[in-house]
């Protein structure tokens, strides 16, 4: 049974799996996971590891100086 992630207002899921995180950040698996852990975006549900898109967006916005 596949779990559905919570949706945001824009219709995008607020949680993504590791493959989606890799594509979203354009990083390799290890660096993407390292980044996600560093900024506190890891969400563990049972054995499954998902990543919080909102926290990742906020971090990336802070790098570019946007609010």
PDB file of N, H, CA, C and O in Angstrom:
ATOM      1  N   UNK A   1       0.850  -1.182   0.000  1.00  0.00           N
ATOM      2  CA  UNK A   1       0.000   0.000   0.000  1.00  0.00           C
ATOM      3  C   UNK A   1       0.891   1.239   0.000  1.00  0.00           C
ATOM      4  O   UNK A   1       1.754   1.396   0.864  1.00  0.00           O
ATOM      5  N   UNK A   2       0.676   2.098  -0.959  1.00  0.00           N
ATOM      6  H   UNK A   2      -0.025   1.971  -1.661  1.00  0.00           H
ATOM      7  CA  UNK A   2       1.483   3.313  -1.060  1.00  0.00           C
ATOM      8  C   UNK A   2       0.822   4.442  -0.279  1.00  0.00           C
ATOM      9  O   UNK A   2      -0.382   4.671  -0.400  1.00  0.00           O
ATOM     10  N   UNK A   3       1.624   5.149   0.528  1.00  0.00           N
ATOM     11  H   UNK A   3       2.602   4.962   0.626  1.00  0.00           H
ATOM     12  CA  UNK A   3       1.128   6.239   1.350  1.00  0.00           C
ATOM     13  C   UNK A   3       1.077   7.527   0.533  1.00  0.00           C
ATOM     14  O   UNK A   3       2.008   7.822  -0.216  1.00  0.00           O
ATOM     15  N   UNK A   4       0.020   8.280   0.669  1.00  0.00           N
ATOM     16  H   UNK A   4      -0.737   8.040   1.278  1.00  0.00           H
ATOM     17  CA  UNK A   4      -0.064   9.570   0.002  1.00  0.00           C
ATOM     18  C   UNK A   4       0.473  10.650   0.917  1.00  0.00           C
ATOM     19  O   UNK A   4       0.214  10.654   2.120  1.00  0.00           O
ATOM     20  N   UNK A   5       1.221  11.561   0.331  1.00  0.00           N
ATOM     21  H   UNK A   5       1.432  11.558  -0.647  1.00  0.00           H
ATOM     22  CA  UNK A   5       1.769  12.672   1.106  1.00  0.00           C
ATOM     23  C   UNK A   5       0.722  13.764   1.246  1.00  0.00           C
ATOM     24  O   UNK A   5      -0.230  13.828   0.468  1.00  0.00           O
ATOM     25  N   UNK A   6       0.902  14.607   2.226  1.00  0.00           N
ATOM     26  H   UNK A   6       1.675  14.555   2.858  1.00  0.00           H
ATOM     27  CA  UNK A   6       0.008  15.724   2.480  1.00  0.00           C
ATOM     28  C   UNK A   6       0.153  16.736   1.360  1.00  0.00           C
ATOM     29  O   UNK A   6       1.267  17.021   0.921  1.00  0.00           O
ATOM     30  N   UNK A   7      -0.967  17.284   0.890  1.00  0.00           N
ATOM     31  H   UNK A   7      -1.872  17.053   1.246  1.00  0.00           H
ATOM     32  CA  UNK A   7      -0.910  18.266  -0.191  1.00  0.00           C
ATOM     33  C   UNK A   7      -0.928  19.680   0.350  1.00  0.00           C
ATOM     34  O   UNK A   7      -1.535  19.959   1.384  1.00  0.00           O
ATOM     35  N   UNK A   8      -0.255  20.567  -0.363  1.00  0.00           N
ATOM     36  H   UNK A   8       0.238  20.340  -1.203  1.00  0.00           H
ATOM     37  CA  UNK A   8      -0.273  21.977  -0.017  1.00  0.00           C
ATOM     38  C   UNK A   8      -1.353  22.665  -0.831  1.00  0.00           C
ATOM     39  O   UNK A   8      -2.027  22.024  -1.638  1.00  0.00           O
ATOM     40  N   UNK A   9      -1.520  23.943  -0.631  1.00  0.00           N
ATOM     41  H   UNK A   9      -0.972  24.464   0.025  1.00  0.00           H
ATOM     42  CA  UNK A   9      -2.534  24.710  -1.344  1.00  0.00           C
ATOM     43  C   UNK A   9      -2.290  24.667  -2.852  1.00  0.00           C
ATOM     44  O   UNK A   9      -3.245  24.619  -3.627  1.00  0.00           O
ATOM     45  N   UNK A  10      -1.035  24.684  -3.275  1.00  0.00           N
ATOM     46  H   UNK A  10      -0.259  24.723  -2.646  1.00  0.00           H
ATOM     47  CA  UNK A  10      -0.701  24.693  -4.701  1.00  0.00           C
ATOM     48  C   UNK A  10      -0.950  23.340  -5.356  1.00  0.00           C
ATOM     49  O   UNK A  10      -0.817  23.220  -6.574  1.00  0.00           O
ATOM     50  N   UNK A  11      -1.305  22.325  -4.586  1.00  0.00           N
ATOM     51  H   UNK A  11      -1.413  22.422  -3.597  1.00  0.00           H
ATOM     52  CA  UNK A  11      -1.550  21.011  -5.135  1.00  0.00           C
ATOM     53  C   UNK A  11      -0.320  20.118  -5.122  1.00  0.00           C
ATOM     54  O   UNK A  11      -0.427  18.919  -5.379  1.00  0.00           O
ATOM     55  N   UNK A  12       0.848  20.682  -4.827  1.00  0.00           N
ATOM     56  H   UNK A  12       0.935  21.656  -4.618  1.00  0.00           H
ATOM     57  CA  UNK A  12       2.066  19.890  -4.719  1.00  0.00           C
ATOM     58  C   UNK A  12       2.101  19.232  -3.356  1.00  0.00           C
ATOM     59  O   UNK A  12       1.588  19.768  -2.375  1.00  0.00           O
ATOM     60  N   UNK A  13       2.711  18.070  -3.312  1.00  0.00           N
ATOM     61  H   UNK A  13       3.129  17.634  -4.109  1.00  0.00           H
ATOM     62  CA  UNK A  13       2.892  17.383  -2.047  1.00  0.00           C
ATOM     63  C   UNK A  13       3.895  18.152  -1.197  1.00  0.00           C
ATOM     64  O   UNK A  13       4.886  18.661  -1.720  1.00  0.00           O
ATOM     65  N   UNK A  14       3.650  18.243   0.097  1.00  0.00           N
ATOM     66  H   UNK A  14       2.844  17.830   0.521  1.00  0.00           H
ATOM     67  CA  UNK A  14       4.599  18.929   0.967  1.00  0.00           C
ATOM     68  C   UNK A  14       5.721  17.995   1.406  1.00  0.00           C
ATOM     69  O   UNK A  14       6.698  18.439   2.008  1.00  0.00           O
ATOM     70  N   UNK A  15       5.587  16.702   1.107  1.00  0.00           N
ATOM     71  H   UNK A  15       4.793  16.341   0.618  1.00  0.00           H
ATOM     72  CA  UNK A  15       6.633  15.732   1.416  1.00  0.00           C
ATOM     73  C   UNK A  15       7.079  15.069   0.119  1.00  0.00           C
ATOM     74  O   UNK A  15       6.273  14.827  -0.780  1.00  0.00           O
ATOM     75  N   UNK A  16       8.375  14.778   0.037  1.00  0.00           N
ATOM     76  H   UNK A  16       9.030  14.974   0.767  1.00  0.00           H
ATOM     77  CA  UNK A  16       8.890  14.095  -1.144  1.00  0.00           C
ATOM     78  C   UNK A  16       9.818  12.972  -0.716  1.00  0.00           C
ATOM     79  O   UNK A  16      10.406  13.020   0.365  1.00  0.00           O
ATOM     80  N   UNK A  17       9.947  11.965  -1.560  1.00  0.00           N
ATOM     81  H   UNK A  17       9.469  11.925  -2.438  1.00  0.00           H
ATOM     82  CA  UNK A  17      10.882  10.887  -1.247  1.00  0.00           C
ATOM     83  C   UNK A  17      12.292  11.298  -1.680  1.00  0.00           C
ATOM     84  O   UNK A  17      12.495  12.383  -2.225  1.00  0.00           O
ATOM     85  N   UNK A  18      13.245  10.429  -1.432  1.00  0.00           N
ATOM     86  H   UNK A  18      13.081   9.547  -0.989  1.00  0.00           H
ATOM     87  CA  UNK A  18      14.646  10.763  -1.682  1.00  0.00           C
ATOM     88  C   UNK A  18      14.927  10.998  -3.161  1.00  0.00           C
ATOM     89  O   UNK A  18      15.712  11.880  -3.508  1.00  0.00           O
ATOM     90  N   UNK A  19      14.298  10.224  -4.031  1.00  0.00           N
ATOM     91  H   UNK A  19      13.660   9.507  -3.749  1.00  0.00           H
ATOM     92  CA  UNK A  19      14.500  10.421  -5.475  1.00  0.00           C
ATOM     93  C   UNK A  19      13.971  11.786  -5.915  1.00  0.00           C
ATOM     94  O   UNK A  19      14.591  12.458  -6.739  1.00  0.00           O
ATOM     95  N   UNK A  20      12.827  12.193  -5.366  1.00  0.00           N
ATOM     96  H   UNK A  20      12.324  11.646  -4.696  1.00  0.00           H
ATOM     97  CA  UNK A  20      12.283  13.516  -5.681  1.00  0.00           C
ATOM     98  C   UNK A  20      13.181  14.616  -5.127  1.00  0.00           C
ATOM     99  O   UNK A  20      13.367  15.652  -5.764  1.00  0.00           O
ATOM    100  N   UNK A  21      13.737  14.388  -3.936  1.00  0.00           N
ATOM    101  H   UNK A  21      13.586  13.546  -3.418  1.00  0.00           H
ATOM    102  CA  UNK A  21      14.670  15.352  -3.340  1.00  0.00           C
ATOM    103  C   UNK A  21      15.890  15.520  -4.231  1.00  0.00           C
ATOM    104  O   UNK A  21      16.353  16.641  -4.444  1.00  0.00           O
ATOM    105  N   UNK A  22      16.416  14.418  -4.753  1.00  0.00           N
ATOM    106  H   UNK A  22      16.040  13.508  -4.580  1.00  0.00           H
ATOM    107  CA  UNK A  22      17.574  14.476  -5.656  1.00  0.00           C
ATOM    108  C   UNK A  22      17.254  15.325  -6.883  1.00  0.00           C
ATOM    109  O   UNK A  22      18.044  16.185  -7.272  1.00  0.00           O
ATOM    110  N   UNK A  23      16.108  15.083  -7.480  1.00  0.00           N
ATOM    111  H   UNK A  23      15.467  14.384  -7.164  1.00  0.00           H
ATOM    112  CA  UNK A  23      15.721  15.829  -8.681  1.00  0.00           C
ATOM    113  C   UNK A  23      15.462  17.300  -8.348  1.00  0.00           C
ATOM    114  O   UNK A  23      15.823  18.188  -9.119  1.00  0.00           O
ATOM    115  N   UNK A  24      14.840  17.549  -7.208  1.00  0.00           N
ATOM    116  H   UNK A  24      14.546  16.827  -6.581  1.00  0.00           H
ATOM    117  CA  UNK A  24      14.472  18.906  -6.796  1.00  0.00           C
ATOM    118  C   UNK A  24      15.705  19.770  -6.525  1.00  0.00           C
ATOM    119  O   UNK A  24      15.724  20.957  -6.848  1.00  0.00           O
ATOM    120  N   UNK A  25      16.738  19.159  -5.925  1.00  0.00           N
ATOM    121  H   UNK A  25      16.723  18.194  -5.662  1.00  0.00           H
ATOM    122  CA  UNK A  25      17.946  19.910  -5.570  1.00  0.00           C
ATOM    123  C   UNK A  25      19.054  19.774  -6.609  1.00  0.00           C
ATOM    124  O   UNK A  25      20.046  20.501  -6.567  1.00  0.00           O
ATOM    125  N   UNK A  26      18.877  18.840  -7.541  1.00  0.00           N
ATOM    126  H   UNK A  26      18.070  18.250  -7.575  1.00  0.00           H
ATOM    127  CA  UNK A  26      19.893  18.558  -8.561  1.00  0.00           C
ATOM    128  C   UNK A  26      21.211  18.111  -7.912  1.00  0.00           C
ATOM    129  O   UNK A  26      22.297  18.464  -8.372  1.00  0.00           O
ATOM    130  N   UNK A  27      21.089  17.333  -6.842  1.00  0.00           N
ATOM    131  H   UNK A  27      20.207  17.046  -6.469  1.00  0.00           H
ATOM    132  CA  UNK A  27      22.246  16.794  -6.131  1.00  0.00           C
ATOM    133  C   UNK A  27      22.214  15.272  -6.218  1.00  0.00           C
ATOM    134  O   UNK A  27      21.180  14.684  -6.535  1.00  0.00           O
ATOM    135  N   UNK A  28      23.333  14.647  -5.940  1.00  0.00           N
ATOM    136  H   UNK A  28      24.173  15.125  -5.683  1.00  0.00           H
ATOM    137  CA  UNK A  28      23.375  13.195  -5.835  1.00  0.00           C
ATOM    138  C   UNK A  28      22.671  12.739  -4.573  1.00  0.00           C
ATOM    139  O   UNK A  28      22.309  13.553  -3.723  1.00  0.00           O
ATOM    140  N   UNK A  29      22.478  11.437  -4.454  1.00  0.00           N
ATOM    141  H   UNK A  29      22.771  10.776  -5.144  1.00  0.00           H
ATOM    142  CA  UNK A  29      21.733  10.880  -3.316  1.00  0.00           C
ATOM    143  C   UNK A  29      22.353  11.262  -1.969  1.00  0.00           C
ATOM    144  O   UNK A  29      21.650  11.753  -1.085  1.00  0.00           O
ATOM    145  N   UNK A  30      23.654  11.044  -1.807  1.00  0.00           N
ATOM    146  H   UNK A  30      24.225  10.646  -2.525  1.00  0.00           H
ATOM    147  CA  UNK A  30      24.283  11.312  -0.511  1.00  0.00           C
ATOM    148  C   UNK A  30      24.250  12.792  -0.147  1.00  0.00           C
ATOM    149  O   UNK A  30      23.933  13.134   0.992  1.00  0.00           O
ATOM    150  N   UNK A  31      24.568  13.671  -1.082  1.00  0.00           N
ATOM    151  H   UNK A  31      24.825  13.394  -2.007  1.00  0.00           H
ATOM    152  CA  UNK A  31      24.573  15.114  -0.801  1.00  0.00           C
ATOM    153  C   UNK A  31      23.161  15.634  -0.549  1.00  0.00           C
ATOM    154  O   UNK A  31      22.961  16.493   0.310  1.00  0.00           O
ATOM    155  N   UNK A  32      22.189  15.122  -1.286  1.00  0.00           N
ATOM    156  H   UNK A  32      22.352  14.425  -1.983  1.00  0.00           H
ATOM    157  CA  UNK A  32      20.800  15.543  -1.074  1.00  0.00           C
ATOM    158  C   UNK A  32      20.329  15.149   0.325  1.00  0.00           C
ATOM    159  O   UNK A  32      19.692  15.944   1.017  1.00  0.00           O
ATOM    160  N   UNK A  33      20.640  13.929   0.736  1.00  0.00           N
ATOM    161  H   UNK A  33      21.157  13.283   0.175  1.00  0.00           H
ATOM    162  CA  UNK A  33      20.245  13.464   2.064  1.00  0.00           C
ATOM    163  C   UNK A  33      21.001  14.230   3.154  1.00  0.00           C
ATOM    164  O   UNK A  33      20.432  14.553   4.197  1.00  0.00           O
ATOM    165  N   UNK A  34      22.259  14.513   2.914  1.00  0.00           N
ATOM    166  H   UNK A  34      22.721  14.250   2.067  1.00  0.00           H
ATOM    167  CA  UNK A  34      23.065  15.288   3.855  1.00  0.00           C
ATOM    168  C   UNK A  34      22.460  16.686   4.043  1.00  0.00           C
ATOM    169  O   UNK A  34      22.337  17.173   5.167  1.00  0.00           O
ATOM    170  N   UNK A  35      22.087  17.315   2.938  1.00  0.00           N
ATOM    171  H   UNK A  35      22.187  16.920   2.025  1.00  0.00           H
ATOM    172  CA  UNK A  35      21.454  18.634   2.994  1.00  0.00           C
ATOM    173  C   UNK A  35      20.138  18.567   3.767  1.00  0.00           C
ATOM    174  O   UNK A  35      19.889  19.388   4.650  1.00  0.00           O
ATOM    175  N   UNK A  36      19.302  17.595   3.434  1.00  0.00           N
ATOM    176  H   UNK A  36      19.503  16.928   2.717  1.00  0.00           H
ATOM    177  CA  UNK A  36      18.014  17.447   4.111  1.00  0.00           C
ATOM    178  C   UNK A  36      18.162  17.248   5.607  1.00  0.00           C
ATOM    179  O   UNK A  36      17.408  17.820   6.394  1.00  0.00           O
ATOM    180  N   UNK A  37      19.136  16.436   6.001  1.00  0.00           N
ATOM    181  H   UNK A  37      19.749  15.972   5.362  1.00  0.00           H
ATOM    182  CA  UNK A  37      19.393  16.205   7.427  1.00  0.00           C
ATOM    183  C   UNK A  37      19.896  17.480   8.099  1.00  0.00           C
ATOM    184  O   UNK A  37      19.471  17.824   9.202  1.00  0.00           O
ATOM    185  N   UNK A  38      20.802  18.171   7.422  1.00  0.00           N
ATOM    186  H   UNK A  38      21.147  17.892   6.526  1.00  0.00           H
ATOM    187  CA  UNK A  38      21.403  19.391   7.971  1.00  0.00           C
ATOM    188  C   UNK A  38      20.365  20.469   8.268  1.00  0.00           C
ATOM    189  O   UNK A  38      20.483  21.185   9.263  1.00  0.00           O
ATOM    190  N   UNK A  39      19.358  20.589   7.421  1.00  0.00           N
ATOM    191  H   UNK A  39      19.262  20.008   6.613  1.00  0.00           H
ATOM    192  CA  UNK A  39      18.357  21.648   7.612  1.00  0.00           C
ATOM    193  C   UNK A  39      17.115  21.163   8.353  1.00  0.00           C
ATOM    194  O   UNK A  39      16.160  21.919   8.526  1.00  0.00           O
ATOM    195  N   UNK A  40      17.125  19.907   8.789  1.00  0.00           N
ATOM    196  H   UNK A  40      17.901  19.292   8.648  1.00  0.00           H
ATOM    197  CA  UNK A  40      16.010  19.382   9.583  1.00  0.00           C
ATOM    198  C   UNK A  40      14.772  19.070   8.783  1.00  0.00           C
ATOM    199  O   UNK A  40      13.658  19.200   9.291  1.00  0.00           O
ATOM    200  N   UNK A  41      14.942  18.658   7.533  1.00  0.00           N
ATOM    201  H   UNK A  41      15.846  18.553   7.120  1.00  0.00           H
ATOM    202  CA  UNK A  41      13.792  18.397   6.668  1.00  0.00           C
ATOM    203  C   UNK A  41      13.389  16.924   6.647  1.00  0.00           C
ATOM    204  O   UNK A  41      12.415  16.568   5.983  1.00  0.00           O
ATOM    205  N   UNK A  42      14.110  16.066   7.355  1.00  0.00           N
ATOM    206  H   UNK A  42      14.901  16.355   7.895  1.00  0.00           H
ATOM    207  CA  UNK A  42      13.802  14.628   7.343  1.00  0.00           C
ATOM    208  C   UNK A  42      12.540  14.357   8.156  1.00  0.00           C
ATOM    209  O   UNK A  42      12.390  14.833   9.282  1.00  0.00           O
ATOM    210  N   UNK A  43      11.640  13.581   7.557  1.00  0.00           N
ATOM    211  H   UNK A  43      11.762  13.195   6.643  1.00  0.00           H
ATOM    212  CA  UNK A  43      10.420  13.124   8.227  1.00  0.00           C
ATOM    213  C   UNK A  43      10.410  11.612   8.086  1.00  0.00           C
ATOM    214  O   UNK A  43      10.346  11.090   6.973  1.00  0.00           O
ATOM    215  N   UNK A  44      10.472  10.907   9.207  1.00  0.00           N
ATOM    216  H   UNK A  44      10.524  11.331  10.111  1.00  0.00           H
ATOM    217  CA  UNK A  44      10.505   9.447   9.160  1.00  0.00           C
ATOM    218  C   UNK A  44       9.157   8.910   9.615  1.00  0.00           C
ATOM    219  O   UNK A  44       8.685   9.208  10.712  1.00  0.00           O
ATOM    220  N   UNK A  45       8.555   8.115   8.749  1.00  0.00           N
ATOM    221  H   UNK A  45       8.939   7.872   7.858  1.00  0.00           H
ATOM    222  CA  UNK A  45       7.271   7.481   9.053  1.00  0.00           C
ATOM    223  C   UNK A  45       7.492   5.982   8.918  1.00  0.00           C
ATOM    224  O   UNK A  45       7.589   5.454   7.810  1.00  0.00           O
ATOM    225  N   UNK A  46       7.570   5.314  10.040  1.00  0.00           N
ATOM    226  H   UNK A  46       7.492   5.743  10.940  1.00  0.00           H
ATOM    227  CA  UNK A  46       7.924   3.901  10.022  1.00  0.00           C
ATOM    228  C   UNK A  46       9.343   3.764   9.502  1.00  0.00           C
ATOM    229  O   UNK A  46      10.262   4.393  10.027  1.00  0.00           O
ATOM    230  N   UNK A  47       9.530   2.942   8.467  1.00  0.00           N
ATOM    231  H   UNK A  47       8.784   2.432   8.041  1.00  0.00           H
ATOM    232  CA  UNK A  47      10.838   2.778   7.852  1.00  0.00           C
ATOM    233  C   UNK A  47      11.063   3.762   6.716  1.00  0.00           C
ATOM    234  O   UNK A  47      12.177   3.895   6.209  1.00  0.00           O
ATOM    235  N   UNK A  48      10.015   4.442   6.325  1.00  0.00           N
ATOM    236  H   UNK A  48       9.110   4.334   6.737  1.00  0.00           H
ATOM    237  CA  UNK A  48      10.083   5.336   5.168  1.00  0.00           C
ATOM    238  C   UNK A  48      10.644   6.702   5.557  1.00  0.00           C
ATOM    239  O   UNK A  48      10.264   7.264   6.585  1.00  0.00           O
ATOM    240  N   UNK A  49      11.541   7.230   4.741  1.00  0.00           N
ATOM    241  H   UNK A  49      11.850   6.774   3.906  1.00  0.00           H
ATOM    242  CA  UNK A  49      12.106   8.555   4.961  1.00  0.00           C
ATOM    243  C   UNK A  49      11.582   9.480   3.876  1.00  0.00           C
ATOM    244  O   UNK A  49      11.739   9.208   2.686  1.00  0.00           O
ATOM    245  N   UNK A  50      10.958  10.577   4.296  1.00  0.00           N
ATOM    246  H   UNK A  50      10.832  10.798   5.263  1.00  0.00           H
ATOM    247  CA  UNK A  50      10.452  11.598   3.380  1.00  0.00           C
ATOM    248  C   UNK A  50      11.104  12.919   3.748  1.00  0.00           C
ATOM    249  O   UNK A  50      11.708  13.045   4.814  1.00  0.00           O
ATOM    250  N   UNK A  51      10.982  13.899   2.871  1.00  0.00           N
ATOM    251  H   UNK A  51      10.492  13.797   2.005  1.00  0.00           H
ATOM    252  CA  UNK A  51      11.640  15.188   3.060  1.00  0.00           C
ATOM    253  C   UNK A  51      10.604  16.307   2.941  1.00  0.00           C
ATOM    254  O   UNK A  51       9.777  16.302   2.029  1.00  0.00           O
ATOM    255  N   UNK A  52      10.657  17.254   3.859  1.00  0.00           N
ATOM    256  H   UNK A  52      11.329  17.258   4.600  1.00  0.00           H
ATOM    257  CA  UNK A  52       9.709  18.366   3.932  1.00  0.00           C
ATOM    258  C   UNK A  52      10.087  19.446   2.915  1.00  0.00           C
ATOM    259  O   UNK A  52      11.093  20.138   3.072  1.00  0.00           O
ATOM    260  N   UNK A  53       9.267  19.577   1.876  1.00  0.00           N
ATOM    261  H   UNK A  53       8.449  19.015   1.749  1.00  0.00           H
ATOM    262  CA  UNK A  53       9.521  20.530   0.791  1.00  0.00           C
ATOM    263  C   UNK A  53       9.512  21.976   1.292  1.00  0.00           C
ATOM    264  O   UNK A  53      10.277  22.801   0.793  1.00  0.00           O
ATOM    265  N   UNK A  54       8.668  22.292   2.260  1.00  0.00           N
ATOM    266  H   UNK A  54       8.046  21.621   2.665  1.00  0.00           H
ATOM    267  CA  UNK A  54       8.571  23.663   2.783  1.00  0.00           C
ATOM    268  C   UNK A  54       9.890  24.073   3.444  1.00  0.00           C
ATOM    269  O   UNK A  54      10.383  25.176   3.213  1.00  0.00           O
ATOM    270  N   UNK A  55      10.460  23.188   4.263  1.00  0.00           N
ATOM    271  H   UNK A  55      10.059  22.291   4.451  1.00  0.00           H
ATOM    272  CA  UNK A  55      11.743  23.498   4.911  1.00  0.00           C
ATOM    273  C   UNK A  55      12.856  23.639   3.880  1.00  0.00           C
ATOM    274  O   UNK A  55      13.721  24.507   4.004  1.00  0.00           O
ATOM    275  N   UNK A  56      12.832  22.791   2.871  1.00  0.00           N
ATOM    276  H   UNK A  56      12.129  22.086   2.770  1.00  0.00           H
ATOM    277  CA  UNK A  56      13.845  22.870   1.819  1.00  0.00           C
ATOM    278  C   UNK A  56      13.703  24.182   1.054  1.00  0.00           C
ATOM    279  O   UNK A  56      14.702  24.843   0.771  1.00  0.00           O
ATOM    280  N   UNK A  57      12.479  24.564   0.719  1.00  0.00           N
ATOM    281  H   UNK A  57      11.667  24.027   0.948  1.00  0.00           H
ATOM    282  CA  UNK A  57      12.241  25.834   0.015  1.00  0.00           C
ATOM    283  C   UNK A  57      12.715  27.023   0.844  1.00  0.00           C
ATOM    284  O   UNK A  57      13.349  27.936   0.316  1.00  0.00           O
ATOM    285  N   UNK A  58      12.410  27.015   2.135  1.00  0.00           N
ATOM    286  H   UNK A  58      11.894  26.273   2.564  1.00  0.00           H
ATOM    287  CA  UNK A  58      12.833  28.118   3.006  1.00  0.00           C
ATOM    288  C   UNK A  58      14.352  28.222   3.049  1.00  0.00           C
ATOM    289  O   UNK A  58      14.906  29.320   2.999  1.00  0.00           O
ATOM    290  N   UNK A  59      15.020  27.083   3.139  1.00  0.00           N
ATOM    291  H   UNK A  59      14.570  26.191   3.180  1.00  0.00           H
ATOM    292  CA  UNK A  59      16.481  27.081   3.168  1.00  0.00           C
ATOM    293  C   UNK A  59      17.045  27.617   1.854  1.00  0.00           C
ATOM    294  O   UNK A  59      17.944  28.459   1.865  1.00  0.00           O
ATOM    295  N   UNK A  60      16.534  27.144   0.739  1.00  0.00           N
ATOM    296  H   UNK A  60      15.805  26.460   0.730  1.00  0.00           H
ATOM    297  CA  UNK A  60      17.029  27.596  -0.559  1.00  0.00           C
ATOM    298  C   UNK A  60      16.737  29.078  -0.777  1.00  0.00           C
ATOM    299  O   UNK A  60      17.553  29.794  -1.358  1.00  0.00           O
ATOM    300  N   UNK A  61      15.582  29.536  -0.315  1.00  0.00           N
ATOM    301  H   UNK A  61      14.920  28.955   0.157  1.00  0.00           H
ATOM    302  CA  UNK A  61      15.255  30.968  -0.405  1.00  0.00           C
ATOM    303  C   UNK A  61      16.233  31.791   0.427  1.00  0.00           C
ATOM    304  O   UNK A  61      16.625  32.885   0.022  1.00  0.00           O
ATOM    305  N   UNK A  62      16.629  31.270   1.589  1.00  0.00           N
ATOM    306  H   UNK A  62      16.311  30.381   1.918  1.00  0.00           H
ATOM    307  CA  UNK A  62      17.557  32.016   2.441  1.00  0.00           C
ATOM    308  C   UNK A  62      18.940  32.141   1.776  1.00  0.00           C
ATOM    309  O   UNK A  62      19.658  33.115   2.002  1.00  0.00           O
ATOM    310  N   UNK A  63      19.296  31.159   0.969  1.00  0.00           N
ATOM    311  H   UNK A  63      18.713  30.368   0.786  1.00  0.00           H
ATOM    312  CA  UNK A  63      20.573  31.225   0.258  1.00  0.00           C
ATOM    313  C   UNK A  63      20.565  32.311  -0.815  1.00  0.00           C
ATOM    314  O   UNK A  63      21.582  32.952  -1.080  1.00  0.00           O
ATOM    315  N   UNK A  64      19.389  32.506  -1.430  1.00  0.00           N
ATOM    316  H   UNK A  64      18.562  31.986  -1.215  1.00  0.00           H
ATOM    317  CA  UNK A  64      19.293  33.480  -2.508  1.00  0.00           C
ATOM    318  C   UNK A  64      18.869  34.855  -2.005  1.00  0.00           C
ATOM    319  O   UNK A  64      18.805  35.803  -2.788  1.00  0.00           O
ATOM    320  N   UNK A  65      18.577  34.978  -0.701  1.00  0.00           N
ATOM    321  H   UNK A  65      18.629  34.207  -0.065  1.00  0.00           H
ATOM    322  CA  UNK A  65      18.193  36.261  -0.124  1.00  0.00           C
ATOM    323  C   UNK A  65      16.729  36.587  -0.292  1.00  0.00           C
ATOM    324  O   UNK A  65      16.319  37.702   0.029  1.00  0.00           O
ATOM    325  N   UNK A  66      15.904  35.641  -0.792  1.00  0.00           N
ATOM    326  H   UNK A  66      16.237  34.735  -1.052  1.00  0.00           H
ATOM    327  CA  UNK A  66      14.478  35.888  -0.934  1.00  0.00           C
ATOM    328  C   UNK A  66      13.765  35.575   0.372  1.00  0.00           C
ATOM    329  O   UNK A  66      14.302  34.875   1.232  1.00  0.00           O
ATOM    330  N   UNK A  67      12.552  36.098   0.514  1.00  0.00           N
ATOM    331  H   UNK A  67      12.116  36.666  -0.184  1.00  0.00           H
ATOM    332  CA  UNK A  67      11.762  35.847   1.728  1.00  0.00           C
ATOM    333  C   UNK A  67      10.787  34.743   1.530  1.00  0.00           C
ATOM    334  O   UNK A  67      10.044  34.403   2.451  1.00  0.00           O
TER     335      UNK A  67
END
